[in-house]
Amino acid sequence: MHHLTPTPPATTATITSSTTALPARDRFDWYTDMVSQSLAPITLTSPHAPDFDATATTVDLGGQPQVMSFSLPSHTAVRTPRHIRRGDPETYQLCLLTERPIRVEQLRTDTLVRTGDFVLFDTSHPLRTRFTDDQGRGRTIMLRVPKSAFPLPAHTADRLLAQRLSPTGVSGTLLTQYLRTLIERAADLAPAESHRLGTIALDLAAAFLAEYADAAPLLPAETRRRELLARINAFIDANLADPALTPAHIAAHHHISLRTLHQLFRTEPETVAATIRRRRLERCRADLADPRLRGRPIGALAARWGFLAPPEFSRVFRAAYGLTPSDFRRQATGRATSARDHN
């Protein structure tokens, strides 16, 4: 029997702040105050201060980690010992540069961090960041985590501060995709999902940093388990079209036993085989409802997602959705036609 892991009640708050509606003369001071209050006391300077056009989005994931995105002109940010005495939230800030490089300084490390790389900051130490030129805009996605909630020991995380962290491995690639998706789909997040999604973000970040620090054994066993589960789920999504995608194939690819794979899914709502089947069915259902694919045979759409036997596909589709694939397509086509005629 599979049991759902209880999730603490949580709310997902997505807040977007922009200087657009403010008079030009007030924008820079307002943005500086907003950053100082929401992140940590800091001093900003910018050649674009007279008309500072900036946007920040915050996604609160169950009260622990936050994911934030920033789009703003060139600037320099400085956090001094005096700022730290004024207020230290004691957080790690793991930043993904999605546009334009910056130079960062913390704990006697001075590094140029390029677009597509991560960099880790600690609010308890002085910090300086600056763009390498005064033109264009910078865009960053930040995972903000209380140090007390971070799975890696502080002395290990300190070794990575202000370093250029390139997401070339599996954990880094997953973390990059995950943070981008959280920002892009922030408006769609349900409150019940927030704690689980925040935990996944934290586990992926910890695994990514542990790879750089050669400290994977220092991660708690539960963090390693959840990170492996996230990798397996991503592998399933990327290989749904492969008819050979089976629990045995997944276990072999991740160098674990089939028994270990099934144990991983004991705390999930479904078995691994049921997860594969449901996700394949979801892709097929979306294709059947897509008017652009109306001329494609149903069998071809099913085979596209790993269902090679039409009778079996029809049976499992009807069991899942209460309609045969052809009836579902007919209804979806009718709804689309009706909506088009109405408009």
ZAGU-606989 format. One record per residue (C-alpha): residue number from 1; residue in one letter; x, y, z. Coordinates in Angstrom, 1 decimal, always signed. Example, Ala and Ser with C-alpha at 12.3 -4.5 7.8 and 13.67 -1.06 7.14 Angstrom:
<pt n="1" res="A" X="+12.3" Y="-4.5" Z="+7.8"/>
<pt n="2" res="S" X="+13.7" Y="-1.1" Z="+7.1"/>
! end
This chain:
<pt n="1" res="M" X="+0.0" Y="+0.0" Z="+0.0"/>
<pt n="2" res="H" X="+1.2" Y="+3.5" Z="-0.8"/>
<pt n="3" res="H" X="+0.8" Y="+6.3" Z="+1.7"/>
<pt n="4" res="L" X="+0.8" Y="+10.0" Z="+1.0"/>
<pt n="5" res="T" X="+3.3" Y="+12.0" Z="+3.0"/>
<pt n="6" res="P" X="+1.5" Y="+14.6" Z="+5.1"/>
<pt n="7" res="T" X="+2.2" Y="+18.2" Z="+4.0"/>
<pt n="8" res="P" X="+2.0" Y="+21.0" Z="+6.5"/>
<pt n="9" res="P" X="-0.6" Y="+23.7" Z="+5.6"/>
<pt n="10" res="A" X="+1.0" Y="+26.4" Z="+3.5"/>
<pt n="11" res="T" X="+0.1" Y="+29.3" Z="+1.3"/>
<pt n="12" res="T" X="+1.8" Y="+30.2" Z="-1.9"/>
<pt n="13" res="A" X="+2.2" Y="+34.0" Z="-2.2"/>
<pt n="14" res="T" X="+3.5" Y="+35.4" Z="-5.5"/>
<pt n="15" res="I" X="+4.3" Y="+39.1" Z="-5.3"/>
<pt n="16" res="T" X="+5.5" Y="+41.2" Z="-8.2"/>
<pt n="17" res="S" X="+7.0" Y="+44.7" Z="-7.5"/>
<pt n="18" res="S" X="+7.8" Y="+47.1" Z="-10.3"/>
<pt n="19" res="T" X="+9.0" Y="+50.7" Z="-10.5"/>
<pt n="20" res="T" X="+6.9" Y="+51.4" Z="-13.6"/>
<pt n="21" res="A" X="+4.0" Y="+53.2" Z="-11.8"/>
<pt n="22" res="L" X="+6.3" Y="+55.5" Z="-9.8"/>
<pt n="23" res="P" X="+7.6" Y="+58.9" Z="-10.9"/>
<pt n="24" res="A" X="+11.1" Y="+58.5" Z="-12.4"/>
<pt n="25" res="R" X="+12.7" Y="+60.5" Z="-9.5"/>
<pt n="26" res="D" X="+11.4" Y="+58.1" Z="-6.9"/>
<pt n="27" res="R" X="+12.1" Y="+54.8" Z="-8.5"/>
<pt n="28" res="F" X="+15.7" Y="+54.1" Z="-7.4"/>
<pt n="29" res="D" X="+15.2" Y="+55.0" Z="-3.8"/>
<pt n="30" res="W" X="+12.0" Y="+52.9" Z="-3.7"/>
<pt n="31" res="Y" X="+13.7" Y="+49.9" Z="-5.2"/>
<pt n="32" res="T" X="+16.7" Y="+50.2" Z="-2.8"/>
<pt n="33" res="D" X="+14.4" Y="+50.3" Z="+0.2"/>
<pt n="34" res="M" X="+12.4" Y="+47.3" Z="-1.1"/>
<pt n="35" res="V" X="+15.6" Y="+45.2" Z="-1.6"/>
<pt n="36" res="S" X="+16.9" Y="+46.2" Z="+1.9"/>
<pt n="37" res="Q" X="+13.6" Y="+45.2" Z="+3.5"/>
<pt n="38" res="S" X="+12.9" Y="+42.0" Z="+1.6"/>
<pt n="39" res="L" X="+16.5" Y="+40.6" Z="+1.3"/>
<pt n="40" res="A" X="+18.9" Y="+42.4" Z="+3.7"/>
<pt n="41" res="P" X="+20.2" Y="+46.0" Z="+4.3"/>
<pt n="42" res="I" X="+22.3" Y="+47.0" Z="+1.3"/>
<pt n="43" res="T" X="+23.5" Y="+50.1" Z="-0.6"/>
<pt n="44" res="L" X="+22.9" Y="+50.3" Z="-4.3"/>
<pt n="45" res="T" X="+24.4" Y="+52.7" Z="-6.8"/>
<pt n="46" res="S" X="+23.6" Y="+52.9" Z="-10.5"/>
<pt n="47" res="P" X="+24.3" Y="+55.2" Z="-13.5"/>
<pt n="48" res="H" X="+20.6" Y="+54.7" Z="-14.3"/>
<pt n="49" res="A" X="+19.3" Y="+56.0" Z="-10.9"/>
<pt n="50" res="P" X="+17.5" Y="+59.0" Z="-12.5"/>
<pt n="51" res="D" X="+15.1" Y="+56.6" Z="-14.2"/>
<pt n="52" res="F" X="+15.5" Y="+53.1" Z="-12.7"/>
<pt n="53" res="D" X="+13.2" Y="+50.6" Z="-14.4"/>
<pt n="54" res="A" X="+13.2" Y="+47.4" Z="-12.3"/>
<pt n="55" res="T" X="+10.9" Y="+44.5" Z="-11.6"/>
<pt n="56" res="A" X="+11.1" Y="+41.8" Z="-8.8"/>
<pt n="57" res="T" X="+8.9" Y="+38.8" Z="-8.4"/>
<pt n="58" res="T" X="+8.9" Y="+36.7" Z="-5.2"/>
<pt n="59" res="V" X="+7.4" Y="+33.2" Z="-4.9"/>
<pt n="60" res="D" X="+7.0" Y="+32.1" Z="-1.2"/>
<pt n="61" res="L" X="+7.3" Y="+28.3" Z="-1.0"/>
<pt n="62" res="G" X="+5.8" Y="+27.3" Z="+2.3"/>
<pt n="63" res="G" X="+7.5" Y="+29.8" Z="+4.5"/>
<pt n="64" res="Q" X="+11.1" Y="+28.4" Z="+4.2"/>
<pt n="65" res="P" X="+12.7" Y="+28.9" Z="+0.8"/>
<pt n="66" res="Q" X="+11.7" Y="+31.7" Z="-1.5"/>
<pt n="67" res="V" X="+12.4" Y="+31.9" Z="-5.2"/>
<pt n="68" res="M" X="+12.8" Y="+35.5" Z="-6.5"/>
<pt n="69" res="S" X="+13.5" Y="+36.9" Z="-10.0"/>
<pt n="70" res="F" X="+15.0" Y="+40.4" Z="-10.7"/>
<pt n="71" res="S" X="+15.2" Y="+42.4" Z="-13.9"/>
<pt n="72" res="L" X="+17.0" Y="+45.7" Z="-13.6"/>
<pt n="73" res="P" X="+19.6" Y="+48.0" Z="-15.1"/>
<pt n="74" res="S" X="+23.3" Y="+47.9" Z="-14.4"/>
<pt n="75" res="H" X="+24.1" Y="+48.7" Z="-10.8"/>
<pt n="76" res="T" X="+26.6" Y="+48.0" Z="-7.9"/>
<pt n="77" res="A" X="+25.4" Y="+46.4" Z="-4.6"/>
<pt n="78" res="V" X="+27.4" Y="+46.7" Z="-1.5"/>
<pt n="79" res="R" X="+26.8" Y="+45.0" Z="+1.9"/>
<pt n="80" res="T" X="+29.2" Y="+46.2" Z="+4.6"/>
<pt n="81" res="P" X="+29.8" Y="+45.2" Z="+8.3"/>
<pt n="82" res="R" X="+27.6" Y="+48.2" Z="+9.2"/>
<pt n="83" res="H" X="+24.7" Y="+46.8" Z="+7.1"/>
<pt n="84" res="I" X="+25.1" Y="+43.4" Z="+8.8"/>
<pt n="85" res="R" X="+24.9" Y="+45.0" Z="+12.2"/>
<pt n="86" res="R" X="+21.7" Y="+46.7" Z="+11.1"/>
<pt n="87" res="G" X="+20.1" Y="+43.5" Z="+10.1"/>
<pt n="88" res="D" X="+21.2" Y="+39.9" Z="+9.2"/>
<pt n="89" res="P" X="+18.4" Y="+37.5" Z="+8.1"/>
<pt n="90" res="E" X="+21.1" Y="+34.7" Z="+8.1"/>
<pt n="91" res="T" X="+20.2" Y="+33.4" Z="+4.7"/>
<pt n="92" res="Y" X="+22.0" Y="+31.8" Z="+1.8"/>
<pt n="93" res="Q" X="+21.2" Y="+33.3" Z="-1.6"/>
<pt n="94" res="L" X="+21.9" Y="+31.0" Z="-4.6"/>
<pt n="95" res="C" X="+21.6" Y="+33.1" Z="-7.7"/>
<pt n="96" res="L" X="+21.3" Y="+32.0" Z="-11.3"/>
<pt n="97" res="L" X="+22.4" Y="+34.6" Z="-13.8"/>
<pt n="98" res="T" X="+20.0" Y="+34.4" Z="-16.7"/>
<pt n="99" res="E" X="+21.3" Y="+37.5" Z="-18.5"/>
<pt n="100" res="R" X="+24.6" Y="+39.4" Z="-18.3"/>
<pt n="101" res="P" X="+27.6" Y="+38.5" Z="-16.2"/>
<pt n="102" res="I" X="+28.5" Y="+40.2" Z="-12.9"/>
<pt n="103" res="R" X="+31.6" Y="+40.4" Z="-10.7"/>
<pt n="104" res="V" X="+31.2" Y="+39.3" Z="-7.1"/>
<pt n="105" res="E" X="+33.4" Y="+39.7" Z="-4.0"/>
<pt n="106" res="Q" X="+32.9" Y="+37.9" Z="-0.7"/>
<pt n="107" res="L" X="+35.3" Y="+36.4" Z="+1.8"/>
<pt n="108" res="R" X="+38.3" Y="+37.6" Z="-0.1"/>
<pt n="109" res="T" X="+37.1" Y="+35.9" Z="-3.3"/>
<pt n="110" res="D" X="+36.7" Y="+38.0" Z="-6.4"/>
<pt n="111" res="T" X="+35.0" Y="+36.2" Z="-9.3"/>
<pt n="112" res="L" X="+33.5" Y="+37.0" Z="-12.7"/>
<pt n="113" res="V" X="+30.2" Y="+35.0" Z="-12.9"/>
<pt n="114" res="R" X="+28.9" Y="+34.4" Z="-16.4"/>
<pt n="115" res="T" X="+25.4" Y="+34.1" Z="-17.8"/>
<pt n="116" res="G" X="+24.1" Y="+30.7" Z="-17.1"/>
<pt n="117" res="D" X="+26.2" Y="+30.2" Z="-14.0"/>
<pt n="118" res="F" X="+25.2" Y="+30.1" Z="-10.3"/>
<pt n="119" res="V" X="+26.8" Y="+32.0" Z="-7.5"/>
<pt n="120" res="L" X="+26.2" Y="+31.6" Z="-3.7"/>
<pt n="121" res="F" X="+26.1" Y="+34.4" Z="-1.2"/>
<pt n="122" res="D" X="+25.8" Y="+34.5" Z="+2.6"/>
<pt n="123" res="T" X="+24.1" Y="+37.6" Z="+4.2"/>
<pt n="124" res="S" X="+26.3" Y="+37.3" Z="+7.3"/>
<pt n="125" res="H" X="+29.5" Y="+38.4" Z="+5.4"/>
<pt n="126" res="P" X="+30.3" Y="+41.6" Z="+3.6"/>
<pt n="127" res="L" X="+29.5" Y="+41.5" Z="-0.1"/>
<pt n="128" res="R" X="+30.0" Y="+43.5" Z="-3.3"/>
<pt n="129" res="T" X="+28.4" Y="+42.7" Z="-6.7"/>
<pt n="130" res="R" X="+28.6" Y="+44.8" Z="-9.9"/>
<pt n="131" res="F" X="+27.9" Y="+44.6" Z="-13.6"/>
<pt n="132" res="T" X="+30.9" Y="+44.5" Z="-15.8"/>
<pt n="133" res="D" X="+29.5" Y="+47.3" Z="-18.0"/>
<pt n="134" res="D" X="+26.8" Y="+50.0" Z="-17.7"/>
<pt n="135" res="Q" X="+24.7" Y="+49.0" Z="-20.6"/>
<pt n="136" res="G" X="+21.7" Y="+46.7" Z="-20.9"/>
<pt n="137" res="R" X="+19.7" Y="+44.9" Z="-18.2"/>
<pt n="138" res="G" X="+20.6" Y="+42.1" Z="-15.8"/>
<pt n="139" res="R" X="+18.2" Y="+39.2" Z="-15.0"/>
<pt n="140" res="T" X="+18.7" Y="+36.9" Z="-12.1"/>
<pt n="141" res="I" X="+16.7" Y="+34.1" Z="-10.4"/>
<pt n="142" res="M" X="+17.5" Y="+33.6" Z="-6.7"/>
<pt n="143" res="L" X="+16.8" Y="+30.8" Z="-4.3"/>
<pt n="144" res="R" X="+16.8" Y="+32.3" Z="-0.8"/>
<pt n="145" res="V" X="+17.1" Y="+29.9" Z="+2.1"/>
<pt n="146" res="P" X="+17.5" Y="+30.3" Z="+5.9"/>
<pt n="147" res="K" X="+20.9" Y="+29.0" Z="+6.8"/>
<pt n="148" res="S" X="+19.3" Y="+27.0" Z="+9.6"/>
<pt n="149" res="A" X="+17.2" Y="+25.0" Z="+7.1"/>
<pt n="150" res="F" X="+20.1" Y="+24.3" Z="+4.7"/>
<pt n="151" res="P" X="+21.2" Y="+20.6" Z="+4.6"/>
<pt n="152" res="L" X="+24.9" Y="+21.3" Z="+4.1"/>
<pt n="153" res="P" X="+27.2" Y="+22.2" Z="+7.0"/>
<pt n="154" res="A" X="+28.1" Y="+25.9" Z="+7.2"/>
<pt n="155" res="H" X="+31.9" Y="+25.3" Z="+6.8"/>
<pt n="156" res="T" X="+31.2" Y="+23.4" Z="+3.5"/>
<pt n="157" res="A" X="+28.9" Y="+26.1" Z="+2.1"/>
<pt n="158" res="D" X="+31.5" Y="+28.8" Z="+3.1"/>
<pt n="159" res="R" X="+34.0" Y="+27.2" Z="+0.7"/>
<pt n="160" res="L" X="+31.6" Y="+27.9" Z="-2.2"/>
<pt n="161" res="L" X="+30.8" Y="+31.6" Z="-1.5"/>
<pt n="162" res="A" X="+31.3" Y="+33.9" Z="-4.5"/>
<pt n="163" res="Q" X="+32.5" Y="+31.1" Z="-6.6"/>
<pt n="164" res="R" X="+31.4" Y="+30.6" Z="-10.3"/>
<pt n="165" res="L" X="+29.2" Y="+27.5" Z="-10.1"/>
<pt n="166" res="S" X="+28.5" Y="+26.1" Z="-13.6"/>
<pt n="167" res="P" X="+25.5" Y="+23.8" Z="-13.7"/>
<pt n="168" res="T" X="+27.0" Y="+21.1" Z="-15.9"/>
<pt n="169" res="G" X="+26.0" Y="+18.1" Z="-13.9"/>
<pt n="170" res="V" X="+22.6" Y="+16.4" Z="-13.5"/>
<pt n="171" res="S" X="+21.7" Y="+18.3" Z="-10.3"/>
<pt n="172" res="G" X="+22.7" Y="+21.6" Z="-11.7"/>
<pt n="173" res="T" X="+20.7" Y="+21.1" Z="-14.9"/>
<pt n="174" res="L" X="+17.6" Y="+20.0" Z="-12.9"/>
<pt n="175" res="L" X="+18.0" Y="+23.0" Z="-10.5"/>
<pt n="176" res="T" X="+18.2" Y="+25.4" Z="-13.4"/>
<pt n="177" res="Q" X="+15.1" Y="+24.1" Z="-15.1"/>
<pt n="178" res="Y" X="+13.3" Y="+23.9" Z="-11.8"/>
<pt n="179" res="L" X="+13.9" Y="+27.5" Z="-10.8"/>
<pt n="180" res="R" X="+13.0" Y="+28.8" Z="-14.3"/>
<pt n="181" res="T" X="+9.7" Y="+26.8" Z="-14.2"/>
<pt n="182" res="L" X="+8.8" Y="+28.0" Z="-10.7"/>
<pt n="183" res="I" X="+9.1" Y="+31.6" Z="-11.9"/>
<pt n="184" res="E" X="+7.4" Y="+31.1" Z="-15.3"/>
<pt n="185" res="R" X="+4.5" Y="+29.2" Z="-13.7"/>
<pt n="186" res="A" X="+4.3" Y="+31.1" Z="-10.4"/>
<pt n="187" res="A" X="+0.7" Y="+32.2" Z="-11.1"/>
<pt n="188" res="D" X="-0.4" Y="+28.5" Z="-11.4"/>
<pt n="189" res="L" X="+1.1" Y="+27.2" Z="-8.1"/>
<pt n="190" res="A" X="-1.6" Y="+25.8" Z="-5.8"/>
<pt n="191" res="P" X="-1.2" Y="+26.5" Z="-2.0"/>
<pt n="192" res="A" X="-1.1" Y="+22.8" Z="-1.3"/>
<pt n="193" res="E" X="+1.9" Y="+22.4" Z="-3.5"/>
<pt n="194" res="S" X="+4.1" Y="+25.1" Z="-1.9"/>
<pt n="195" res="H" X="+5.8" Y="+23.1" Z="+0.8"/>
<pt n="196" res="R" X="+6.6" Y="+20.1" Z="-1.4"/>
<pt n="197" res="L" X="+8.0" Y="+22.4" Z="-4.2"/>
<pt n="198" res="G" X="+10.1" Y="+24.3" Z="-1.7"/>
<pt n="199" res="T" X="+11.5" Y="+21.0" Z="-0.3"/>
<pt n="200" res="I" X="+12.4" Y="+19.9" Z="-3.8"/>
<pt n="201" res="A" X="+14.1" Y="+23.2" Z="-4.6"/>
<pt n="202" res="L" X="+16.1" Y="+22.9" Z="-1.4"/>
<pt n="203" res="D" X="+17.2" Y="+19.4" Z="-2.0"/>
<pt n="204" res="L" X="+18.3" Y="+20.1" Z="-5.6"/>
<pt n="205" res="A" X="+20.3" Y="+23.1" Z="-4.4"/>
<pt n="206" res="A" X="+22.0" Y="+21.1" Z="-1.7"/>
<pt n="207" res="A" X="+22.9" Y="+18.3" Z="-4.0"/>
<pt n="208" res="F" X="+24.2" Y="+20.7" Z="-6.6"/>
<pt n="209" res="L" X="+26.4" Y="+22.5" Z="-4.1"/>
<pt n="210" res="A" X="+27.5" Y="+19.2" Z="-2.5"/>
<pt n="211" res="E" X="+28.8" Y="+18.1" Z="-5.9"/>
<pt n="212" res="Y" X="+31.0" Y="+21.2" Z="-6.1"/>
<pt n="213" res="A" X="+32.3" Y="+20.8" Z="-2.6"/>
<pt n="214" res="D" X="+32.8" Y="+17.0" Z="-3.0"/>
<pt n="215" res="A" X="+30.6" Y="+16.6" Z="+0.1"/>
<pt n="216" res="A" X="+27.7" Y="+14.5" Z="-1.0"/>
<pt n="217" res="P" X="+28.1" Y="+12.1" Z="+2.0"/>
<pt n="218" res="L" X="+27.5" Y="+15.1" Z="+4.3"/>
<pt n="219" res="L" X="+24.0" Y="+15.5" Z="+3.0"/>
<pt n="220" res="P" X="+21.2" Y="+14.0" Z="+5.2"/>
<pt n="221" res="A" X="+19.9" Y="+10.7" Z="+3.9"/>
<pt n="222" res="E" X="+16.5" Y="+12.1" Z="+3.4"/>
<pt n="223" res="T" X="+17.9" Y="+15.0" Z="+1.2"/>
<pt n="224" res="R" X="+19.8" Y="+12.4" Z="-0.9"/>
<pt n="225" res="R" X="+16.6" Y="+10.3" Z="-1.2"/>
<pt n="226" res="R" X="+14.5" Y="+13.2" Z="-2.4"/>
<pt n="227" res="E" X="+17.1" Y="+14.5" Z="-4.8"/>
<pt n="228" res="L" X="+17.4" Y="+11.0" Z="-6.4"/>
<pt n="229" res="L" X="+13.6" Y="+10.9" Z="-6.6"/>
<pt n="230" res="A" X="+13.6" Y="+14.3" Z="-8.4"/>
<pt n="231" res="R" X="+16.2" Y="+13.0" Z="-10.8"/>
<pt n="232" res="I" X="+14.2" Y="+9.9" Z="-11.5"/>
<pt n="233" res="N" X="+11.0" Y="+11.9" Z="-12.1"/>
<pt n="234" res="A" X="+12.9" Y="+14.2" Z="-14.6"/>
<pt n="235" res="F" X="+14.3" Y="+11.1" Z="-16.3"/>
<pt n="236" res="I" X="+10.8" Y="+9.7" Z="-16.7"/>
<pt n="237" res="D" X="+9.4" Y="+12.9" Z="-18.2"/>
<pt n="238" res="A" X="+12.3" Y="+13.1" Z="-20.6"/>
<pt n="239" res="N" X="+11.9" Y="+9.5" Z="-21.8"/>
<pt n="240" res="L" X="+8.1" Y="+8.9" Z="-22.0"/>
<pt n="241" res="A" X="+8.3" Y="+8.4" Z="-25.7"/>
<pt n="242" res="D" X="+10.6" Y="+5.4" Z="-25.3"/>
<pt n="243" res="P" X="+8.6" Y="+2.1" Z="-25.2"/>
<pt n="244" res="A" X="+11.5" Y="+0.6" Z="-23.3"/>
<pt n="245" res="L" X="+10.9" Y="+2.9" Z="-20.3"/>
<pt n="246" res="T" X="+10.2" Y="+0.5" Z="-17.6"/>
<pt n="247" res="P" X="+11.0" Y="+0.3" Z="-13.8"/>
<pt n="248" res="A" X="+13.9" Y="-2.0" Z="-14.6"/>
<pt n="249" res="H" X="+15.3" Y="+0.4" Z="-17.2"/>
<pt n="250" res="I" X="+15.0" Y="+3.3" Z="-14.8"/>
<pt n="251" res="A" X="+16.7" Y="+1.4" Z="-12.0"/>
<pt n="252" res="A" X="+19.6" Y="+0.4" Z="-14.2"/>
<pt n="253" res="H" X="+20.1" Y="+3.9" Z="-15.6"/>
<pt n="254" res="H" X="+20.4" Y="+5.3" Z="-12.0"/>
<pt n="255" res="H" X="+22.6" Y="+2.4" Z="-10.8"/>
<pt n="256" res="I" X="+20.1" Y="+1.3" Z="-8.1"/>
<pt n="257" res="S" X="+18.3" Y="-2.0" Z="-7.7"/>
<pt n="258" res="L" X="+14.7" Y="-2.5" Z="-8.7"/>
<pt n="259" res="R" X="+13.8" Y="-3.0" Z="-5.1"/>
<pt n="260" res="T" X="+15.4" Y="+0.3" Z="-4.1"/>
<pt n="261" res="L" X="+13.4" Y="+2.1" Z="-6.9"/>
<pt n="262" res="H" X="+10.2" Y="+0.7" Z="-5.6"/>
<pt n="263" res="Q" X="+11.1" Y="+1.7" Z="-2.0"/>
<pt n="264" res="L" X="+11.7" Y="+5.3" Z="-3.2"/>
<pt n="265" res="F" X="+8.1" Y="+5.4" Z="-4.5"/>
<pt n="266" res="R" X="+6.6" Y="+4.1" Z="-1.4"/>
<pt n="267" res="T" X="+6.0" Y="+7.6" Z="-0.1"/>
<pt n="268" res="E" X="+4.6" Y="+8.8" Z="-3.5"/>
<pt n="269" res="P" X="+0.9" Y="+8.7" Z="-4.5"/>
<pt n="270" res="E" X="+1.6" Y="+6.1" Z="-7.2"/>
<pt n="271" res="T" X="+4.0" Y="+3.3" Z="-8.0"/>
<pt n="272" res="V" X="+6.7" Y="+4.0" Z="-10.6"/>
<pt n="273" res="A" X="+4.8" Y="+2.0" Z="-13.3"/>
<pt n="274" res="A" X="+1.6" Y="+3.9" Z="-12.5"/>
<pt n="275" res="T" X="+3.5" Y="+7.2" Z="-12.7"/>
<pt n="276" res="I" X="+4.8" Y="+6.3" Z="-16.2"/>
<pt n="277" res="R" X="+1.4" Y="+5.3" Z="-17.4"/>
<pt n="278" res="R" X="-0.3" Y="+8.4" Z="-16.1"/>
<pt n="279" res="R" X="+2.2" Y="+10.8" Z="-17.6"/>
<pt n="280" res="R" X="+2.0" Y="+9.0" Z="-20.9"/>
<pt n="281" res="L" X="-1.8" Y="+9.2" Z="-20.8"/>
<pt n="282" res="E" X="-1.6" Y="+12.9" Z="-20.0"/>
<pt n="283" res="R" X="+0.5" Y="+13.6" Z="-23.1"/>
<pt n="284" res="C" X="-1.8" Y="+11.5" Z="-25.3"/>
<pt n="285" res="R" X="-4.8" Y="+13.4" Z="-23.9"/>
<pt n="286" res="A" X="-3.2" Y="+16.7" Z="-24.7"/>
<pt n="287" res="D" X="-2.4" Y="+15.5" Z="-28.3"/>
<pt n="288" res="L" X="-5.9" Y="+14.3" Z="-28.8"/>
<pt n="289" res="A" X="-7.3" Y="+17.7" Z="-27.8"/>
<pt n="290" res="D" X="-4.9" Y="+19.6" Z="-30.0"/>
<pt n="291" res="P" X="-6.6" Y="+20.8" Z="-33.2"/>
<pt n="292" res="R" X="-3.2" Y="+20.9" Z="-35.0"/>
<pt n="293" res="L" X="-3.0" Y="+17.1" Z="-34.6"/>
<pt n="294" res="R" X="-6.6" Y="+16.3" Z="-35.7"/>
<pt n="295" res="G" X="-5.4" Y="+14.6" Z="-38.9"/>
<pt n="296" res="R" X="-3.0" Y="+12.2" Z="-37.1"/>
<pt n="297" res="P" X="-4.3" Y="+8.7" Z="-36.5"/>
<pt n="298" res="I" X="-5.0" Y="+7.9" Z="-32.8"/>
<pt n="299" res="G" X="-2.6" Y="+4.9" Z="-33.0"/>
<pt n="300" res="A" X="+0.2" Y="+7.2" Z="-34.1"/>
<pt n="301" res="L" X="-0.4" Y="+9.6" Z="-31.3"/>
<pt n="302" res="A" X="-0.4" Y="+6.8" Z="-28.8"/>
<pt n="303" res="A" X="+2.8" Y="+5.3" Z="-30.2"/>
<pt n="304" res="R" X="+4.4" Y="+8.7" Z="-29.9"/>
<pt n="305" res="W" X="+4.2" Y="+8.3" Z="-26.2"/>
<pt n="306" res="G" X="+5.1" Y="+4.7" Z="-25.8"/>
<pt n="307" res="F" X="+1.7" Y="+2.9" Z="-26.3"/>
<pt n="308" res="L" X="+2.5" Y="+0.5" Z="-29.1"/>
<pt n="309" res="A" X="-0.7" Y="-1.7" Z="-28.8"/>
<pt n="310" res="P" X="-3.8" Y="+0.2" Z="-29.7"/>
<pt n="311" res="P" X="-6.2" Y="-2.1" Z="-27.8"/>
<pt n="312" res="E" X="-4.2" Y="-1.7" Z="-24.6"/>
<pt n="313" res="F" X="-4.1" Y="+2.1" Z="-25.1"/>
<pt n="314" res="S" X="-7.8" Y="+2.3" Z="-25.6"/>
<pt n="315" res="R" X="-8.5" Y="+0.3" Z="-22.5"/>
<pt n="316" res="V" X="-6.2" Y="+2.3" Z="-20.2"/>
<pt n="317" res="F" X="-7.3" Y="+5.6" Z="-21.6"/>
<pt n="318" res="R" X="-11.0" Y="+4.7" Z="-21.0"/>
<pt n="319" res="A" X="-10.2" Y="+3.5" Z="-17.5"/>
<pt n="320" res="A" X="-8.5" Y="+6.8" Z="-16.7"/>
<pt n="321" res="Y" X="-10.9" Y="+9.3" Z="-18.4"/>
<pt n="322" res="G" X="-14.2" Y="+7.5" Z="-18.8"/>
<pt n="323" res="L" X="-14.2" Y="+7.8" Z="-22.6"/>
<pt n="324" res="T" X="-12.5" Y="+6.0" Z="-25.5"/>
<pt n="325" res="P" X="-9.8" Y="+8.0" Z="-27.2"/>
<pt n="326" res="S" X="-12.0" Y="+8.6" Z="-30.3"/>
<pt n="327" res="D" X="-14.9" Y="+9.8" Z="-28.2"/>
<pt n="328" res="F" X="-12.6" Y="+12.1" Z="-26.3"/>
<pt n="329" res="R" X="-11.1" Y="+13.6" Z="-29.5"/>
<pt n="330" res="R" X="-14.6" Y="+14.1" Z="-30.9"/>
<pt n="331" res="Q" X="-15.8" Y="+15.9" Z="-27.8"/>
<pt n="332" res="A" X="-12.6" Y="+18.1" Z="-27.7"/>
<pt n="333" res="T" X="-13.1" Y="+18.9" Z="-31.4"/>
<pt n="334" res="G" X="-16.7" Y="+19.9" Z="-30.8"/>
<pt n="335" res="R" X="-15.7" Y="+22.2" Z="-27.9"/>
<pt n="336" res="A" X="-13.0" Y="+23.8" Z="-29.9"/>
<pt n="337" res="T" X="-15.4" Y="+24.4" Z="-32.9"/>
<pt n="338" res="S" X="-18.1" Y="+25.8" Z="-30.6"/>
<pt n="339" res="A" X="-15.7" Y="+28.2" Z="-28.9"/>
<pt n="340" res="R" X="-14.4" Y="+29.4" Z="-32.3"/>
<pt n="341" res="D" X="-17.9" Y="+30.0" Z="-33.6"/>
<pt n="342" res="H" X="-18.8" Y="+31.8" Z="-30.4"/>
<pt n="343" res="N" X="-15.9" Y="+34.2" Z="-30.8"/>
! end
